[in-house]
Amino acid sequence: MAFRIDQTLKKYDNIIKTILEEIEEIRNERRGGSTGPTGATGPIGVRGYTGYTGPIGPVGTFGGIVERNIIPLENGLINVGEVSNGFNRLYLSDGIVPTSTDVKLGTEENPLKNLFVSDLISIGNKSITVSEESLILPNNTKVGDVDINSRLTELQNQVSALQTKLDQICQLWNSDLFEANIVDDMIS
């Protein structure tokens, strides 16, 4: 029986030794033992599904420089806006509108309501300009069937004739003769 007790004590002694060794390893780890080597990188995972498209955000403001055409060309025509969703105001600077003869602003069915121009409107080789509060039309301008220049010349001739008659009346008034006869628009 003493033999058995010795074997059991040896067995427990080995277990206690193993426990003490493990405790010592734990203490060494806590003291900051050396770091082991980095493990190998694992394989790349499978790409997941693309999420749904979110809602359209609010309209922003533009304040930058346009570096490319933003008005699409469709079948050789440039459309700015749509019939049901057109522009409220369109402001243009020098050199903005192309000089092609095919470019139109408005149509017979959908004409422009207002067009505000600050300095000059060119139609063909003629120009309409503004000077203070006056609209300056080119020479030989017609409004409807009336030639503005010939009508202006006619009015100037009538004013000149009236001025001549007024001058004659003033001369008679200032003269010693107080009587004058007017016959067929002539003073005698």
DATA-V259669 format. One record per residue. RES is the residue in three letters. PHI is phi as a letter, one per 30 degrees, with the letter a starting at -180 (999 if undefined). PSI is psi as a letter, one per 20 degrees, with the letter a starting at -180 (* if undefined). Layout:
res:RES phi:PHI psi:PSI
res:RES phi:PHI psi:PSI
This chain:
res:MET phi:999 psi:h
res:ALA phi:d psi:h
res:PHE phi:d psi:g
res:ARG phi:d psi:g
res:ILE phi:d psi:g
res:ASP phi:d psi:g
res:GLN phi:d psi:g
res:THR phi:d psi:g
res:LEU phi:d psi:g
res:LYS phi:d psi:g
res:LYS phi:d psi:g
res:TYR phi:d psi:h
res:ASP phi:d psi:g
res:ASN phi:d psi:g
res:ILE phi:d psi:g
res:ILE phi:d psi:h
res:LYS phi:d psi:g
res:THR phi:d psi:g
res:ILE phi:d psi:g
res:LEU phi:d psi:h
res:GLU phi:d psi:g
res:GLU phi:d psi:h
res:ILE phi:d psi:g
res:GLU phi:d psi:h
res:GLU phi:d psi:g
res:ILE phi:d psi:g
res:ARG phi:d psi:g
res:ASN phi:d psi:g
res:GLU phi:d psi:g
res:ARG phi:d psi:h
res:ARG phi:d psi:i
res:GLY phi:j psi:l
res:GLY phi:d psi:r
res:SER phi:d psi:q
res:THR phi:d psi:p
res:GLY phi:d psi:r
res:PRO phi:d psi:q
res:THR phi:d psi:p
res:GLY phi:d psi:r
res:ALA phi:d psi:q
res:THR phi:d psi:p
res:GLY phi:d psi:r
res:PRO phi:d psi:q
res:ILE phi:d psi:p
res:GLY phi:d psi:r
res:VAL phi:d psi:p
res:ARG phi:d psi:p
res:GLY phi:d psi:r
res:TYR phi:d psi:q
res:THR phi:d psi:p
res:GLY phi:d psi:r
res:TYR phi:d psi:q
res:THR phi:d psi:p
res:GLY phi:d psi:r
res:PRO phi:d psi:q
res:ILE phi:d psi:p
res:GLY phi:d psi:r
res:PRO phi:d psi:q
res:VAL phi:d psi:p
res:GLY phi:c psi:a
res:THR phi:c psi:q
res:PHE phi:c psi:p
res:GLY phi:b psi:j
res:GLY phi:c psi:a
res:ILE phi:c psi:p
res:VAL phi:d psi:p
res:GLU phi:c psi:j
res:ARG phi:a psi:r
res:ASN phi:d psi:p
res:ILE phi:c psi:i
res:ILE phi:c psi:o
res:PRO phi:d psi:q
res:LEU phi:c psi:p
res:GLU phi:b psi:o
res:ASN phi:h psi:k
res:GLY phi:i psi:j
res:LEU phi:c psi:q
res:ILE phi:c psi:p
res:ASN phi:c psi:p
res:VAL phi:c psi:o
res:GLY phi:i psi:a
res:GLU phi:b psi:r
res:VAL phi:e psi:g
res:SER phi:d psi:i
res:ASN phi:b psi:m
res:GLY phi:c psi:r
res:PHE phi:d psi:q
res:ASN phi:d psi:g
res:ARG phi:b psi:q
res:LEU phi:b psi:o
res:TYR phi:c psi:p
res:LEU phi:b psi:q
res:SER phi:c psi:r
res:ASP phi:e psi:p
res:GLY phi:i psi:j
res:ILE phi:d psi:g
res:VAL phi:d psi:p
res:PRO phi:d psi:q
res:THR phi:c psi:j
res:SER phi:d psi:q
res:THR phi:d psi:i
res:ASP phi:d psi:i
res:VAL phi:d psi:p
res:LYS phi:b psi:q
res:LEU phi:c psi:o
res:GLY phi:i psi:r
res:THR phi:b psi:r
res:GLU phi:d psi:h
res:GLU phi:d psi:h
res:ASN phi:b psi:m
res:PRO phi:d psi:r
res:LEU phi:d psi:p
res:LYS phi:d psi:g
res:ASN phi:b psi:q
res:LEU phi:b psi:o
res:PHE phi:c psi:p
res:VAL phi:b psi:p
res:SER phi:d psi:h
res:ASP phi:b psi:g
res:LEU phi:b psi:p
res:ILE phi:c psi:p
res:SER phi:c psi:p
res:ILE phi:b psi:o
res:GLY phi:i psi:c
res:ASN phi:c psi:j
res:LYS phi:c psi:q
res:SER phi:b psi:q
res:ILE phi:c psi:p
res:THR phi:b psi:r
res:VAL phi:b psi:p
res:SER phi:b psi:o
res:GLU phi:h psi:d
res:GLU phi:c psi:j
res:SER phi:c psi:q
res:LEU phi:c psi:o
res:ILE phi:c psi:o
res:LEU phi:c psi:q
res:PRO phi:d psi:r
res:ASN phi:e psi:q
res:ASN phi:i psi:k
res:THR phi:d psi:p
res:LYS phi:c psi:p
res:VAL phi:c psi:o
res:GLY phi:i psi:c
res:ASP phi:c psi:j
res:VAL phi:c psi:p
res:ASP phi:d psi:o
res:ILE phi:e psi:g
res:ASN phi:d psi:g
res:SER phi:d psi:h
res:ARG phi:d psi:h
res:LEU phi:d psi:g
res:THR phi:d psi:g
res:GLU phi:d psi:g
res:LEU phi:d psi:h
res:GLN phi:d psi:h
res:ASN phi:d psi:g
res:GLN phi:d psi:g
res:VAL phi:d psi:g
res:SER phi:d psi:g
res:ALA phi:d psi:g
res:LEU phi:d psi:h
res:GLN phi:d psi:g
res:THR phi:d psi:g
res:LYS phi:d psi:g
res:LEU phi:d psi:h
res:ASP phi:d psi:g
res:GLN phi:d psi:g
res:ILE phi:d psi:g
res:CYS phi:d psi:h
res:GLN phi:d psi:g
res:LEU phi:d psi:g
res:TRP phi:d psi:h
res:ASN phi:d psi:i
res:SER phi:d psi:r
res:ASP phi:d psi:i
res:LEU phi:d psi:p
res:PHE phi:c psi:i
res:GLU phi:c psi:p
res:ALA phi:b psi:q
res:ASN phi:c psi:p
res:ILE phi:c psi:o
res:VAL phi:b psi:p
res:ASP phi:h psi:l
res:ASP phi:i psi:j
res:MET phi:c psi:q
res:ILE phi:c psi:p
res:SER phi:b psi:*
